[in-house]
Amino acid sequence: MKTIGMIAGNGRFPFLVAQEIKKQGDKVVTVALKEEADKDIENFCDETVWLSVGKIQKIIDTFKDRNIDTAIMVGQVKHAKIYSAITMDLRALKIMTSLVNKKTDTILGAVVREFEKDGIKFLPSHIYLKHLLAPKGLIVGKKLNSDEDKDAQFGFKMAKSIAGLDIGQTVVVKDKSVLAVESIEGTDECIKRAYSLGGENAIVVKVAKPNQDFRFDVPVIGTRTVDTLESNKIRAMIIEADSTLILDKDLVMAKAKQAGVTIIAM
């Protein structure tokens, strides 16, 4: 039996990972991020320690005190929180001041290396949930017509381009025009902005980065995503096959079907 250290952000992701770890007969000790994690995560773990996002030294110490040398980082942390110096300890501040830039990949890559200095290695975030990766093809909903398919292809290229620059991983397109590009605000706010600018029946495209580091970032959609798509009258969502997790897939498909939203993995 191993003990896996889990750093938990928000959403369903941490719950599903904790369940899979325990299903495999291992223990899970979770550092739940105060600003993000759901209180109920305590019910799914062998031990839970609540710490703020920027307390790098305390998180490392929590794992080292329990002889944990394998960890996993799961669940969303709103990007704006990463840039807040309010909760940062000295080790986190040292990381931030040493960076060549403050892109998300740069920050989280430096954090991972800091843990490695103390003998703690991170697993790919999706390693326990690979069975939830989206297969290529139509997931749910009506097929796209010719114009919509052209928008989807156009949007996929645009999304890959911005993802390669580590700007964001989502674009919203309509009539071969980019309505909104995801940045620090996150996918949901990007979709809302697109609806305010271009109205209904746009297409959302969410992809992995060309050199995605799955240790600290994996594209995820779930029921909350479908709620956002429905409330902003999105026609379809395109995700990247074999690189995007669909959490609670049966519920996602049922809600998308009811909302009249198509989901396709390209």
C-alpha positions in Angstrom: 0.0 0.0 0.0 1.3 3.4 -1.0 0.3 6.8 0.2 -0.4 9.4 -2.6 -0.3 13.1 -1.7 -3.1 15.0 -3.5 -3.3 18.8 -3.9 -7.0 19.5 -4.5 -8.5 22.5 -6.2 -12.2 22.9 -7.0 -14.7 20.8 -9.0 -15.4 17.1 -9.2 -11.9 16.1 -10.4 -10.4 15.6 -6.9 -13.3 13.5 -5.8 -13.0 11.1 -8.7 -9.2 10.8 -8.3 -9.4 10.1 -4.6 -12.0 7.4 -5.3 -9.7 5.8 -7.9 -6.6 5.9 -5.6 -8.5 4.1 -2.8 -10.0 1.7 -5.3 -6.5 0.6 -6.2 -5.8 -0.1 -2.5 -3.7 3.0 -1.7 -4.1 5.8 0.8 -4.7 9.4 -0.1 -3.5 12.3 2.0 -5.0 15.6 0.6 -3.8 19.1 0.9 -7.1 20.9 0.2 -6.7 24.5 -1.1 -8.7 26.7 1.2 -9.6 29.1 -1.6 -10.8 26.4 -4.0 -11.6 22.9 -2.6 -15.0 21.6 -1.6 -15.4 20.8 2.1 -16.8 17.4 1.3 -13.4 16.2 -0.1 -12.6 15.3 3.6 -15.1 12.4 3.2 -13.1 10.8 0.4 -9.6 10.9 1.8 -7.7 9.2 4.6 -6.5 12.6 5.8 -7.1 16.2 4.7 -5.0 19.2 5.6 -6.4 22.7 4.6 -3.8 25.2 3.4 -3.8 28.3 1.2 -2.7 28.3 -2.4 0.6 30.0 -1.8 1.8 28.0 1.2 4.4 26.0 -0.8 6.6 25.2 2.2 3.7 24.0 4.4 2.4 21.8 1.5 5.9 20.2 1.1 6.3 19.8 4.8 2.8 18.1 5.0 3.9 15.5 2.5 7.4 15.0 3.9 6.2 14.6 7.5 4.1 11.7 6.2 6.9 10.2 4.1 5.0 10.9 0.9 7.2 11.1 -2.2 4.5 10.7 -4.9 1.8 13.4 -5.4 -0.9 14.5 -7.8 -2.3 17.9 -8.5 -6.0 17.9 -9.5 -8.9 20.3 -9.7 -9.1 23.8 -10.9 -7.3 26.7 -9.3 -8.5 30.0 -10.8 -5.6 31.5 -12.5 -6.0 34.9 -10.8 -5.5 33.2 -7.5 -2.0 32.0 -8.6 -0.9 35.6 -9.0 -2.1 36.8 -5.6 0.9 37.5 -3.3 -1.4 37.8 -0.2 -1.1 34.1 0.8 2.4 33.4 -0.5 5.1 32.2 1.9 8.7 33.0 1.4 9.4 29.9 -0.8 6.5 30.8 -3.1 7.7 34.4 -3.3 11.2 33.2 -4.2 9.8 31.1 -7.0 7.7 34.0 -8.4 10.7 36.4 -8.3 12.9 34.0 -10.2 10.6 33.4 -13.2 11.5 34.6 -16.7 7.8 35.2 -17.2 4.5 34.6 -15.3 2.7 32.4 -17.8 0.7 29.6 -16.1 3.0 26.8 -17.4 6.1 28.7 -16.2 4.7 29.1 -12.7 3.4 25.6 -12.3 6.5 24.1 -13.9 8.6 26.0 -11.3 6.4 24.8 -8.5 6.7 21.2 -9.6 10.5 21.5 -9.7 10.5 23.0 -6.2 8.7 19.9 -4.9 11.2 17.7 -6.8 14.1 19.3 -4.8 12.5 17.8 -1.7 12.1 14.4 -3.3 8.4 14.7 -4.2 7.5 13.8 -7.8 4.1 14.5 -9.4 2.1 12.0 -11.4 0.2 13.1 -14.5 -3.1 14.6 -13.3 -5.2 12.2 -15.5 -3.3 9.0 -14.7 -6.1 7.5 -12.6 -8.9 8.7 -15.0 -7.6 7.7 -18.4 -10.8 5.7 -18.9 -12.6 9.1 -19.0 -10.6 10.6 -21.8 -12.8 11.6 -24.8 -12.6 9.2 -27.8 -12.6 10.8 -31.2 -16.0 11.5 -32.8 -19.5 12.7 -31.9 -20.0 12.4 -28.2 -23.6 13.7 -28.0 -26.0 15.8 -30.1 -26.8 16.5 -33.7 -24.1 16.4 -36.3 -22.8 19.8 -37.5 -23.9 21.1 -40.8 -21.3 22.1 -43.4 -20.9 25.7 -42.2 -20.7 24.7 -38.5 -18.1 22.1 -39.3 -16.0 24.7 -41.1 -16.3 26.9 -38.0 -15.2 23.9 -35.8 -12.1 23.3 -38.0 -11.3 27.0 -38.0 -11.7 27.2 -34.2 -9.6 24.1 -33.6 -6.6 25.7 -35.5 -7.1 29.0 -33.6 -7.3 27.3 -30.2 -4.2 25.3 -30.9 -2.4 28.5 -31.8 -3.2 30.4 -28.6 -2.7 27.2 -26.5 0.8 27.0 -28.0 1.5 30.5 -26.7 0.1 29.6 -23.3 -2.5 32.3 -23.5 -5.5 30.0 -22.9 -6.9 26.8 -24.3 -10.4 27.9 -25.4 -11.8 30.0 -28.2 -15.3 30.8 -29.2 -16.0 31.2 -32.9 -18.9 32.0 -35.2 -19.0 32.5 -39.0 -15.2 31.9 -39.1 -14.7 34.8 -36.7 -13.1 34.6 -33.2 -15.6 36.0 -30.7 -13.5 35.4 -27.6 -10.2 34.0 -26.5 -9.7 32.5 -23.1 -7.0 34.1 -20.9 -6.7 34.5 -17.2 -10.4 34.6 -16.6 -11.0 31.0 -17.5 -13.3 29.0 -19.9 -16.7 30.0 -18.4 -16.0 33.7 -18.5 -14.7 33.4 -22.0 -17.9 31.7 -23.2 -20.0 34.4 -21.4 -18.1 37.2 -23.1 -18.5 35.5 -26.5 -22.3 35.4 -26.0 -22.4 39.1 -25.1 -20.6 39.9 -28.3 -21.9 37.5 -30.8 -25.2 36.0 -29.6 -26.4 32.5 -29.8 -25.2 29.5 -31.8 -21.5 30.0 -31.5 -19.1 27.1 -31.3 -16.7 26.7 -28.3 -13.4 24.9 -28.9 -11.2 23.7 -26.0 -7.9 22.0 -26.7 -4.7 20.7 -25.0 -1.5 22.6 -25.4 0.8 21.3 -28.1 3.3 20.2 -25.4 0.8 19.7 -22.6 2.4 18.9 -19.2 -0.3 16.7 -17.8 1.3 16.8 -14.3 -0.4 20.1 -13.6 -2.9 20.7 -16.4 -5.3 18.6 -18.3 -8.4 19.9 -20.2 -11.6 18.9 -18.3 -15.3 19.3 -19.0 -18.2 18.3 -16.8 -21.8 19.1 -16.0 -20.9 22.7 -15.0 -19.5 23.1 -18.4 -22.8 22.1 -20.0 -24.7 24.5 -17.8 -22.5 27.3 -19.1 -23.0 26.2 -22.7 -26.7 26.0 -22.3 -27.1 29.4 -20.5 -25.1 31.1 -23.2 -27.0 29.3 -26.1 -23.9 27.6 -27.5 -24.5 25.4 -30.6 -21.6 23.0 -30.0 -18.4 22.4 -28.1 -15.4 20.8 -29.7 -12.8 19.2 -27.4 -9.6 17.4 -28.2 -9.8 13.6 -28.4 -7.6 11.5 -26.1 -6.5 14.6 -24.2 -9.7 15.9 -22.6 -11.4 14.3 -19.5 -15.2 14.1 -19.5 -16.2 13.9 -15.8 -19.5 12.3 -15.0 -19.9 11.4 -18.7 -23.5 10.0 -18.5 -24.7 13.1 -16.8 -22.9 15.3 -19.2 -24.4 13.5 -22.2 -27.9 13.6 -20.7 -27.7 17.4 -19.9 -26.2 18.2 -23.3 -28.9 16.2 -25.1 -31.6 18.0 -23.1 -30.0 21.4 -23.8 -29.6 20.7 -27.5 -25.8 21.1 -27.3 -23.5 19.0 -29.5 -20.2 17.8 -28.1 -17.5 16.5 -30.5 -14.0 15.2 -29.9 -11.6 16.1 -32.7 
